[in-house]
Amino acid sequence: MNTLSEILAIFFSFKPYVMLPILMLAIALIVRMKLSSALSSTLKLAVGFAGIFIVFAFFVDNIQPAVKAIMTVRGLEFPVLDVGWPPLAAITWSSSIAPISIPLIIIINVVMIATNTTKTIYIDMWNFWHLALMGAFVLNVTENFFLGISAVVIITVYTIKMADWAAPHLETQSDLQGITISPISVVGLLPFSVTMDYIYDRIPGFKNLNYNPEKGNSRIGLFSEPMVIGIIIGVLLGIASGYSIKLIMELSVHLAAVMFLLPKCGGLIGKGIEPISQALKKWIEKRFPGKDKLYVAVNPEVLMNNKSVMISGLILMPIALLIALILPGNKVLPLGDLPNLISIISVTVLVSKGNVIRSITTGIPIVVTFLLISTKLGGLITRLSAEAGMSFGEGQEITAFTDGGNHFRFFLLKIYEGNWIAIGIIPVVAGMMYLSYRKAESLKVSV
């Protein structure tokens, strides 16, 4: 078991833009793609992902000093440090439950496909840690290995079904066919997003408000360009940070550059992943008659070329900072995970049909709960990170704004802890899931 755990740790120590293309190349060759086509597709995938990481690193290098300057200028202090997702991945792969979780997730997916309970091929192994982390959390709080495994099963089934029901939204709101989104941090929000959109359709006046830069609405002109939104956000952040005119101009141009480059990288990922996903689907359909209309679950970076996704995510960032400053009970200022809002909100934007107004309105309560949950789980994450060998200084409590604030993971954890509030809202969650299913079915008919 220890040897397998070490092998997994080495495997997942590779960057996603190295590991995923290698995995996809292997899949492409297995499904008999031409070597030249397979290499071309995986190279595009690798370069696109590497570009995303490079641009995000540049973004973080510019945004973090501005956020820290806001804290200094306003005399603010937040005791729980948002360090992003790396400690959570470390917690996962150091857990005794990880070596079993990986093959278990694959087996669950195969069984669901074979029994026609899903149409999603969940091959995004990099994001398996999101699911295995659930088991590590439950194992820690219950000290029961089998309860930890059962938690992995539940969250895996939930994630795969959400990917199923997210796929029609991708087909109707993007040019991606046969593809869905994989991480629970993104598709896990589907029931809430669909429920909110259902409510918006029944609010007089508000239901007619629409700002969709993806449609090229002439009335919004320059504001349909993510670069322009980047400039505006840069100016506002620079002013709030007490920056000089020179630094404000530099920050604004840098954010505009990020908003221009991310869609290019996302488009490249889409061009790389689609031929492989189509070949994989045909290969499965040929060997398993009746398994048609399958979806391949991939990272949300394929949606980075959607203007509505980019603008919604960028606008939510300063909103998240503002909420963090005034939210009672919050002890976290978004730093490490702040850029993740672009990908986190992506499926929500598609559910809103690219309407940025609806996306932002839905995103606000999502941000609020991210902050409160990540604050609440700070102690657990800090302790498990220390046990995994990660140190952030004596007495320093850490968390992850988005991944540490994941709603379904927190909800499920509370159920395993026997929290009666969590148990009591199970019917509410089930109702929102049913609404998501009905919406997906209606979209399939319209496609």
N, C-alpha and C positions, 0 to 999 in steps of 0.2 A: 504493500500500500504506500509506504514511504517512497519507494522508487518511482511508482506511478505518479505520485504527487510532485516529485522533483522533475520528472519529465514534463508534466503539465506546466509547472512553473517556468521551465526553460522555454517551452513552446509559446506560452502566452507572454513571455518577456519581450518578444519581438514586437516592434511597432505594427499597428494595424495595416499601414501601407506597405509592409513587407510580408506579414503573415497572410493577410487576406488574398493578395494577388497570387501567392504561392498555392494557397488552398484552391482558389478559383482556376488556376492553371491546371492543377491536378484533376479537378472536376471536368474542365473543358476537354482534356485528353481522354478521360474515362468515357465521356459521351461522344467521342469520335469526331470532335471538331478538327479541322485542318490545323496542323501545327502553326502555320503562318498566321491564321486567323486567331488561334488561341493566344499566341504570343502578343499579337497586336492588341487584342482586347484586354489582356491582363496588364500590359504595359500602360495602356490608357488608364486603367483602374488604379494602378500603382502611382502613376504621376498625378492623377486627380486627387487621390487621397493624400499624397505627400504635399501637394499644393494646399489642400485644406489645412493641414497641420502647420505648414509654414505661415500661411496667412493668419491663422488663429494665434500662433505664437507672436507674430508681429502685432496683432490686435491686442493681446494680453499685455505685451510690453508697453503699449501706449495707454491702455485703459486703466491698468492697475495704479500707476502713479497718480492719475487724475482722481481715482476713487480715494486713494490714501490722502491726497491733498485736501479733498472734501472733508475727511475726518479731522485733519489737522486744523483747517480753517474754521470749522464749526465746533471744534473742541469735543469731538465725539469719541466714544470708546465702545468697542464690541468685543466681549471676552471670548467668544467662540469663533475661531478662525476658519473661514471657508477655503479649503485647500484643493477642492475639486475631487475628481473620481479616483486618482491613483491609490489612496489608502484603502478605499473600498475594494478595489481589485486585489490589493495585497491581503486584505482580510479573507477574501474568497479563496485565493490559491494557497493560503497557509492553513486553511481549515481542513479537518479530516474528512469533511463531507464532499470536498471538491472532486477527488478522483472518481467517486461514484456518480456525482452529478452530471459530468460530461457525457458518459455513455447513456445515462438514464434519460437525459434530454433528447438525445438522438433516437433512442428506442421509443419514447413517447410520441415523437413526431412521426416515426415510421408506422407505428400502430394506428395513429389517428388518420394517416393517409390511407392505410390499408382498409380501415373500417369506415371510410368516407365521412369521418367527423371533422376533417379539415381538408382544405385545398392548398395549404401553405407548406412549402418546402423550406424548413427553417435551417439554412446552412450557414448563417452568420455566426460562426463559432467565436469570434472575438467578443460578441455580446452575450455569450453563455454565462459570463461572470455575473451579469445582472440577475440571473435566475438562481445561480448557485449561492449568491450572497444571501438570498432569502433563507436558505437552509442553514447557513452559518449563523445568522441572527437567531433563528429559532432554536438551533442546537445550543447556543450560548445561554438563552434565557430559560429554556426548559431542561437542559442537560439530558435530553433524550434524543438519541441518534435517529430513531425511526420517525419521531415527530419532525425532525429536521428534513429527512428525506421526503416525508409527506408534503411539507411546505414547498419543496422544490417541484414536486409533481403538480401541485395546485397552481403555482405561479407560472409554470411552463404551459399548462393547458390554457390558462387564462390569456397569456401572451400570444400564443399561437391563434387562439380564436379572435383576439382583437386584431391580429394581423390579417386574418380572413376578412373581417368586416371593414377593415381600413382599405383593402384593395380596390373596391368599387369607387371609393372617393378619389384614389389615384387615377383610375381609368377615366373618370369623368372630368377631373380638374387638372390633368397633366397629360403629356404625350407619352407617358410610360405605360406600357401594356405588359401584363403578366408579371408585374412586380408589386410587392407590398413592402411595408417598413417593419423592421425587426425589433428594435429595443423596446422593452416595457416602459422605459422612461418617456417614450414618445407615443406608442400605440396604447399604452396603459391609460392615457387620458381620453381615449375615444368615447367611452360612455358619458363622461361629464361634458365633453365638447358637443356631442350630438344632443344631449339633453338641453344644454344652453341654447343651441341653435334652434331647437324645437320651441323653446320659450320665446326667443326673439321673433319668430314668425307669427307670434300671437300678441305682440305688443304694438298697438297702433302708433304710427309715426316712426318709431324706431325701426320697424321691419323694413321700411323703405330707404333707410340710410345705407349708402353703399360707397365705399372707397376701394376700388379694385385696380391697382396699378398694373396688374397682369393683363387686363383687358385693354390697356392703352387709351383710357378715357380722356378725350381731348380737354374736358373741363378741368382736369387736375394738372394738365400740362407737365411742367418740370417735376412736380411732386410724384409723378409716376416713376421717376428714376431713383433707384436706391442710392446712387451717388449723392444726389441732392439731399436726401434724408440724412446721409452720413455727415454731410457738411453741417446741417442744422443741429444734429445731435452733438457734434464736436464743439460747435460754438457754445451750446448750452452747458455742456459738461465743463468746458474750459472756463466759462464765467463762474460757474458754481465752485470750481476748484481754486479760484483766485489767480488764474494764470495770466501772464502778460499777453499782449496782443500777438506777439511773435509765437508763443506757445499755443495760443488758441488757434491761430491759423495753421500751424503744423499739425495739431491734433485733428482738426477738421479735415485737412487733406488726407491724413492717414486713414481716417474712418471712411472717407469717400473711396479711397483706394481699396480698402477691405471689401466694401460693398460692391465694387466693380469686379474684383478678382474672384471672390467666393462663387458667384454664379458660373464663371468660366470653369472653375475646378469641378463644380457640381455637374455641369454639362458633360465634362470629360469622363467623370465616373459613370454617368448614365450611358454614354456611348460604349464604355468598356463592359459594363455589367449586362446590358440588354442582350447582346448576341449569345453570351454564355448561358444566361437564364433561359433564353428561347431554346437553345440546344439541349439543355438539361430537361426542360419540360417535354420536348419531343422524344427524348430518350426514354423518359419514364412512361409517357403515354404509349409508346410503341411496345414496351414490355409489360405494361399493366393496362390492358384495354378497359375503357370506361373512366380512366383517370384523366379526364380532360379539364381544361380551364384551370390549370394549376397556377399558383403564384409562388415566386421566389422571394423570400424575405431578405432585404438588404438594409444597409445603413441609411439614415435619413439624409445623408449628404447628397444623395441623388436629386433631392429637391432644392438644393441650394441655388439653382438657376431660376427659381420661381420668385418674381419680384415681390409678390405679396408676402411670401415666407420671409424674405430678407428684411423687408420694411417692418413687418410685424415684430420680428425678433429684435431688431435694432431699437425700435420705439419702446419695447418692453424693458430694455436694459435701464435707462434712466428712471423709468417708472418703478422698477424693482428697487433701485437705490433709494428713491424717495420713500417708498413704502417701508423699507428697512429702517429708515431714520425715524419714522413716526409710529410704527406698529408696536402696541403694548405687548410685552412678553417676548419680543424678538431680541436675540443676542448675537445675531449673525449679520455681517455686512457682506453681500455677494461680491466675491473676488474671483476665486479660481474657477467657479462654475458659471459665472455670469455670461460668458460668450455662448454657453450651451443653450441659452434661451432660443437662439435661432433654430436649432434643430429640434429642441423640445416642443416648440409651438407649431412645427411644420404640418403635422397631420391635422391639428386643430384649425389651421388656416384653410386646408383643403375642405374640411367639414363645413367651414364658413363660406365656401365657394369663392375663396380669395378675397373676401370682404374684410379689409384691415380693421374697420370699426368693430365688427363683431369679434374678430380674432383678439383684439386688444381687450375688449370688454370681458371675454372669456378668460383671457390670460391673467387679468388682475387677481381674481380669487385663487387662481393656480399659484401665482407668485406668493400671495399671502400665506397659503398653506405650506408651500415649500419652506418659507422662512420659519414658520412655527414648528413644523415637523423636524427640520434639520437642527433647530435649536434643541428640541426635545431629545433627539437621538445623539446629540453631541457627546454625552458621557459614554454611551455604549460604543460609538465609533472610535472615540479616543482610546478607550480601554482595549478594544480588539486590535486597533492599529499598533498599540504598544506591544501586545502579545505577538503580533506579526513581525515585530522588529523595526517598526517605524517610530522615530522620535521627533517631536517638534518643540522640544524645550520643556523644562520642568514646569508643571502647573498649567501648561498651555492646552486648552481644550480645542479639538478640531471637529469639523464636520464637512459635508459637501452640500451646497445649496440646492441643487436640482436632484442629483442621484441620492443624496442623503435625505432629501425631503420627498422622496417618491411616495405617492399616496397609497397605491395598492399594497406596496410592501409594508408600509406602516399599518395599514388597516388589517392585513393578514397577521402581522406580528401581534397586534393587540388582541386579535381573536385567540391566538395561541396562548396569550397571557391571561385569557379569561375575562377580558374587559367587556362589561355588559353593554356599554354604549356601542362598541364595535359590533358586538353580536346583534344588538337591536336594530342596527341600520343595514343588516344583510339584505332584507327585502327591498330597501331603497336602492342599494347597489345592483341587485338582481333586476330591478325594474329599469334602471338606466342601461344595463347590458341588453335587456330585451329590446329597448328602444333602438339601440345601436344595430342589433340584428335586423329589425324591421326596416331601418333606414338603408342598410346595405342591400337587403333584398329588393327594395324599391328601385335602388340605383342600378342593380343588375338588369332589371327589366327595361330600363331606359337606355342602357348602353347598346 
